[in-house]
Amino acid sequence: MGRSFAWLVVLGLLAAHPAQAADTVRIVVPYVPAGTADIMARLIAPELQGRIGVNVIVENRGGAGGAIGNEIAARAATDGSTLLLANMASHVLGPALRPPTVYDQTTAFEPIARIGAVPLLLAIRPQIPAKTLTELIAWGKTAPKFSYGSAGSGTAMNVAGEMLNAAGGLKAQHVPYRGAAPALNDLIGGHIDFVVADVTFLLPSVRANTIRPIAIYANERSPLVPDVPTAKELGHQEMTIENWYGVFVPAKTPAALVNRLNADIVRAMKQPDVNARFAAEGADLVGNTPAQFASFVKDEIERWSRVVKLAGARPD
């Protein structure tokens, strides 16, 4: 009771709200359940709850490439009761493709901490005869229908698919879904030809031989699929993209609360069990200060705004 009461008092004082502070902290995930963002939020939530003494829940608000969850978090109170666990796709790529109209993505959030990064894996349905990236490109050029799925327009999956189109001179049709899970289901079912998603998310299906891995969009091979070459190794330098994940709060959240949340989240990430689970998910733990993360996000927004245009990704 003491820790919980103390934390609520801190929230109330820092936010300068006369009303009683909320007794629950929610982590908004701008995707449907079962994706990497959801997994990371559920790893952090119990550790964070133990540190702040307040119930911490995960709230999935998927749709529109992350824009729905982003808007909910942007409009939330600045008392620390709402966190946003976003990734590069929802926080940078989506807004670059379809800029929000009700808030400014560059100023609507206070970065708390970058918590990890995961490489993307290109995988195809096993009925396709291709075994290599070169063979896939050749097959895609002659196939009567060629398509790929993503978690929505402007997501990393969408941009990565368009990167393959640009690199291989292909015209694969983009099929957007409400999340990575339904896209994967349709890949396994043979309704689409490939996806490019977080390696950890695709790994169970790779191991079950229900999809075939072709290439990693990274500078180095992943220890989770060491036999899968990088696209860079295969001569496609431009096919590199890392899906990072981080925690944000609404803009104008008091600096003292931002720093407190950063310290609690970084400590939670350093717990051996959390660290081990992140490693098992193929994520490189990062952990940094709010200022460092803010600088990183600013650079990412500038960089990927240019890349999105060059890759030819567009809203559907």
VMD Tcl script that draws the C-alpha trace (Angstrom):
set ca {
  {0.00 0.00 0.00}
  {2.81 2.39 0.84}
  {4.63 2.08 -2.50}
  {1.40 2.25 -4.46}
  {0.18 5.31 -2.58}
  {3.56 7.02 -2.93}
  {3.61 6.46 -6.68}
  {0.10 7.78 -7.10}
  {1.01 10.88 -5.11}
  {4.02 11.38 -7.40}
  {1.81 11.04 -10.47}
  {-0.69 13.50 -9.08}
  {1.88 16.11 -8.07}
  {3.97 15.90 -11.20}
  {0.97 16.11 -13.47}
  {-0.52 18.97 -11.44}
  {-3.98 17.43 -11.57}
  {-6.34 18.23 -8.70}
  {-8.23 15.01 -9.32}
  {-7.11 11.69 -7.90}
  {-4.50 9.93 -10.05}
  {-5.47 6.72 -11.81}
  {-4.78 3.44 -10.03}
  {-3.88 1.70 -13.31}
  {-1.15 2.36 -15.84}
  {-1.87 1.14 -19.37}
  {0.65 0.33 -22.06}
  {-1.02 1.02 -25.40}
  {0.23 -1.27 -28.17}
  {-0.83 0.04 -31.60}
  {-1.17 -3.49 -33.00}
  {-3.35 -6.53 -32.46}
  {-2.10 -9.21 -30.02}
  {0.66 -11.76 -30.77}
  {3.11 -9.47 -32.58}
  {6.54 -8.48 -31.30}
  {5.32 -5.17 -29.84}
  {2.65 -7.01 -27.87}
  {5.19 -9.57 -26.61}
  {7.58 -6.85 -25.48}
  {4.83 -4.93 -23.69}
  {3.76 -8.06 -21.83}
  {7.36 -8.77 -20.80}
  {7.84 -5.30 -19.37}
  {4.39 -4.84 -17.77}
  {4.79 -7.16 -14.74}
  {8.30 -5.88 -13.99}
  {7.13 -2.29 -14.21}
  {4.12 -3.08 -12.04}
  {6.40 -4.50 -9.38}
  {8.48 -1.34 -9.37}
  {5.77 1.31 -9.31}
  {3.25 -0.56 -7.18}
  {0.34 0.18 -9.54}
  {-1.54 -2.20 -11.84}
  {0.00 -2.17 -15.32}
  {-2.12 -3.52 -18.17}
  {-1.51 -3.94 -21.89}
  {-4.14 -2.47 -24.19}
  {-4.02 -3.51 -27.85}
  {-5.44 -0.85 -30.17}
  {-4.46 -2.03 -33.63}
  {-5.39 -0.66 -37.01}
  {-4.33 1.91 -39.61}
  {-0.68 0.90 -39.38}
  {-0.49 1.99 -35.74}
  {-2.26 5.33 -36.16}
  {-5.25 4.37 -33.98}
  {-3.09 3.48 -30.99}
  {-0.87 6.51 -31.57}
  {-3.83 8.88 -31.48}
  {-5.18 7.32 -28.27}
  {-1.80 7.79 -26.58}
  {-1.31 11.31 -27.98}
  {-4.66 12.41 -26.50}
  {-4.10 10.74 -23.11}
  {-3.49 12.52 -19.82}
  {0.07 13.59 -19.04}
  {0.10 11.95 -15.61}
  {2.04 8.82 -16.56}
  {-1.07 6.64 -16.64}
  {-0.73 5.95 -20.38}
  {2.42 4.65 -22.07}
  {2.79 3.86 -25.76}
  {4.93 0.92 -26.84}
  {5.59 1.82 -30.45}
  {8.01 0.63 -33.08}
  {9.77 2.12 -36.05}
  {6.84 1.21 -38.27}
  {4.05 2.75 -36.21}
  {6.01 5.76 -35.02}
  {8.04 6.69 -38.11}
  {7.05 4.86 -41.28}
  {3.28 5.11 -40.91}
  {3.22 8.85 -40.18}
  {5.68 9.45 -43.04}
  {3.28 7.72 -45.43}
  {0.06 9.10 -43.98}
  {0.72 12.16 -41.75}
  {-1.77 12.47 -38.86}
  {-4.29 15.28 -39.22}
  {-5.28 15.71 -35.57}
  {-1.81 15.99 -34.03}
  {1.83 16.48 -35.02}
  {3.72 13.19 -34.83}
  {7.03 14.99 -34.24}
  {5.80 16.86 -31.16}
  {2.93 14.76 -29.76}
  {5.09 12.40 -27.68}
  {7.89 12.41 -25.14}
  {10.35 9.56 -25.79}
  {11.07 7.48 -22.67}
  {13.44 4.68 -23.72}
  {14.39 2.65 -26.75}
  {14.06 -0.93 -25.56}
  {15.16 -3.15 -28.42}
  {15.57 -3.79 -32.12}
  {14.71 -6.80 -34.27}
  {15.83 -7.62 -37.84}
  {13.25 -8.43 -40.52}
  {13.06 -11.76 -42.33}
  {11.75 -12.35 -45.85}
  {9.77 -15.59 -45.98}
  {7.67 -17.20 -48.71}
  {4.97 -19.85 -48.91}
  {6.68 -23.24 -49.42}
  {4.74 -24.01 -52.61}
  {6.91 -21.47 -54.44}
  {9.88 -23.36 -55.96}
  {12.41 -20.63 -55.16}
  {15.09 -21.45 -52.59}
  {17.14 -18.24 -52.88}
  {16.49 -14.54 -53.25}
  {17.70 -14.63 -56.86}
  {15.32 -17.48 -57.65}
  {12.44 -15.69 -55.92}
  {13.00 -12.55 -57.98}
  {13.12 -14.60 -61.17}
  {9.95 -16.47 -60.20}
  {8.17 -13.26 -59.23}
  {8.82 -11.75 -62.65}
  {7.02 -14.60 -64.42}
  {4.28 -15.43 -61.91}
  {0.77 -14.46 -63.11}
  {0.00 -13.20 -59.60}
  {2.54 -12.12 -57.01}
  {1.61 -10.58 -53.68}
  {2.84 -9.89 -50.17}
  {1.13 -9.16 -46.89}
  {1.81 -6.57 -44.22}
  {0.39 -5.26 -40.95}
  {-0.86 -2.22 -42.86}
  {0.23 0.59 -45.14}
  {3.34 2.36 -43.92}
  {4.46 -0.45 -41.63}
  {7.97 -1.88 -41.78}
  {6.46 -4.93 -43.48}
  {5.01 -2.72 -46.22}
  {8.19 -0.73 -46.80}
  {10.31 -3.91 -46.77}
  {8.02 -5.45 -49.39}
  {8.39 -2.40 -51.59}
  {12.15 -2.58 -51.10}
  {12.07 -6.03 -52.70}
  {9.90 -4.69 -55.53}
  {12.40 -1.89 -56.16}
  {15.51 -4.07 -55.85}
  {14.21 -6.86 -58.05}
  {12.19 -4.88 -60.55}
  {9.04 -6.64 -59.34}
  {5.41 -5.62 -59.09}
  {4.22 -7.66 -56.13}
  {0.80 -6.48 -54.99}
  {0.56 -5.21 -51.43}
  {-2.19 -6.81 -49.31}
  {-2.62 -4.92 -46.00}
  {-3.96 -6.62 -42.87}
  {-4.82 -5.39 -39.37}
  {-1.69 -7.03 -38.00}
  {1.21 -9.35 -38.74}
  {-0.63 -12.43 -37.43}
  {-3.43 -12.45 -40.04}
  {-0.87 -11.77 -42.78}
  {1.14 -14.79 -41.63}
  {-2.00 -16.94 -41.51}
  {-2.74 -16.09 -45.14}
  {0.87 -16.79 -46.11}
  {0.67 -20.24 -44.52}
  {-2.68 -20.75 -46.21}
  {-1.18 -19.93 -49.61}
  {-3.28 -16.82 -50.21}
  {-0.26 -14.50 -50.52}
  {3.30 -15.22 -51.64}
  {5.60 -13.59 -49.09}
  {5.91 -11.43 -46.02}
  {8.81 -9.52 -44.49}
  {8.36 -9.43 -40.71}
  {10.29 -9.57 -37.45}
  {12.42 -12.69 -37.44}
  {11.18 -13.65 -33.98}
  {7.56 -13.47 -35.06}
  {8.18 -15.73 -38.07}
  {10.56 -18.14 -36.34}
  {7.96 -20.67 -35.06}
  {6.53 -21.02 -38.57}
  {10.02 -21.35 -40.05}
  {10.80 -24.15 -37.58}
  {7.49 -25.82 -38.39}
  {8.38 -25.68 -42.10}
  {5.09 -23.94 -42.92}
  {7.01 -21.02 -44.51}
  {10.46 -20.82 -46.13}
  {13.01 -18.20 -45.06}
  {14.84 -16.48 -47.90}
  {16.84 -13.49 -46.62}
  {17.40 -11.23 -43.60}
  {17.10 -7.46 -44.02}
  {20.10 -6.70 -41.83}
  {23.82 -5.97 -41.88}
  {24.59 -9.30 -40.20}
  {22.98 -12.72 -40.05}
  {20.65 -13.46 -37.17}
  {21.72 -16.12 -34.65}
  {18.11 -17.32 -34.70}
  {18.38 -18.30 -38.38}
  {22.16 -18.48 -38.96}
  {21.84 -20.30 -42.28}
  {19.73 -17.54 -43.82}
  {21.88 -14.97 -45.68}
  {21.38 -11.24 -45.49}
  {20.04 -9.46 -48.56}
  {23.20 -7.38 -48.33}
  {25.33 -10.52 -48.78}
  {23.36 -11.28 -51.91}
  {24.15 -7.93 -53.50}
  {21.14 -5.88 -52.36}
  {22.74 -3.25 -50.12}
  {19.56 -1.19 -49.96}
  {17.47 -4.01 -48.46}
  {18.34 -3.24 -44.84}
  {15.78 -2.30 -42.22}
  {15.71 -2.74 -38.43}
  {12.42 -2.63 -36.56}
  {13.20 -0.89 -33.26}
  {10.83 -0.65 -30.32}
  {10.47 2.06 -27.70}
  {8.26 3.54 -25.01}
  {6.66 7.00 -25.26}
  {4.26 9.14 -23.22}
  {2.10 12.09 -24.31}
  {3.85 15.41 -24.86}
  {4.09 17.77 -21.87}
  {4.42 14.91 -19.40}
  {6.60 16.42 -16.63}
  {10.34 15.84 -17.05}
  {10.68 14.36 -13.56}
  {8.06 11.74 -14.39}
  {9.69 11.02 -17.77}
  {13.02 10.39 -16.03}
  {11.38 8.22 -13.36}
  {9.66 6.09 -15.99}
  {12.91 5.78 -17.93}
  {14.74 4.53 -14.82}
  {12.00 2.01 -14.00}
  {11.77 0.67 -17.55}
  {15.54 0.37 -17.98}
  {15.80 -1.48 -14.66}
  {12.98 -3.80 -15.71}
  {14.80 -4.57 -18.95}
  {17.94 -5.52 -17.04}
  {16.21 -8.23 -15.02}
  {17.74 -11.61 -15.98}
  {14.42 -13.22 -16.92}
  {13.34 -10.25 -19.05}
  {16.78 -10.04 -20.63}
  {16.68 -13.73 -21.48}
  {13.21 -13.46 -23.00}
  {14.24 -10.49 -25.13}
  {17.25 -12.46 -26.36}
  {14.98 -15.40 -27.17}
  {12.85 -13.01 -29.20}
  {15.95 -12.01 -31.17}
  {15.87 -8.46 -29.84}
  {19.01 -6.54 -29.03}
  {18.31 -4.72 -25.77}
  {19.18 -1.04 -25.98}
  {18.13 1.05 -22.98}
  {19.07 4.73 -23.06}
  {18.14 8.14 -21.69}
  {15.08 10.09 -22.87}
  {17.38 12.66 -24.52}
  {19.31 9.97 -26.41}
  {16.12 8.30 -27.56}
  {14.63 11.65 -28.63}
  {17.69 12.38 -30.77}
  {17.50 8.90 -32.29}
  {13.79 9.26 -33.13}
  {14.38 12.66 -34.75}
  {17.08 11.16 -37.00}
  {14.85 8.19 -37.86}
  {11.94 10.41 -38.87}
  {14.19 12.42 -41.18}
  {15.83 9.34 -42.69}
  {12.76 7.20 -43.29}
  {10.63 10.03 -44.61}
  {13.05 10.06 -47.55}
  {13.26 6.25 -47.85}
  {9.47 5.80 -47.88}
  {9.24 8.04 -50.93}
  {12.10 6.29 -52.68}
  {10.70 2.82 -51.92}
  {7.38 3.74 -53.49}
  {5.25 2.78 -50.49}
  {1.85 4.48 -50.59}
  {-1.44 4.43 -48.70}
  {-4.04 1.95 -49.93}
}
mol new
graphics top color blue
foreach p $ca { graphics top sphere $p radius 0.5 }
foreach p [lrange $ca 0 end-1] q [lrange $ca 1 end] { graphics top cylinder $p $q radius 0.2 }
display resetview
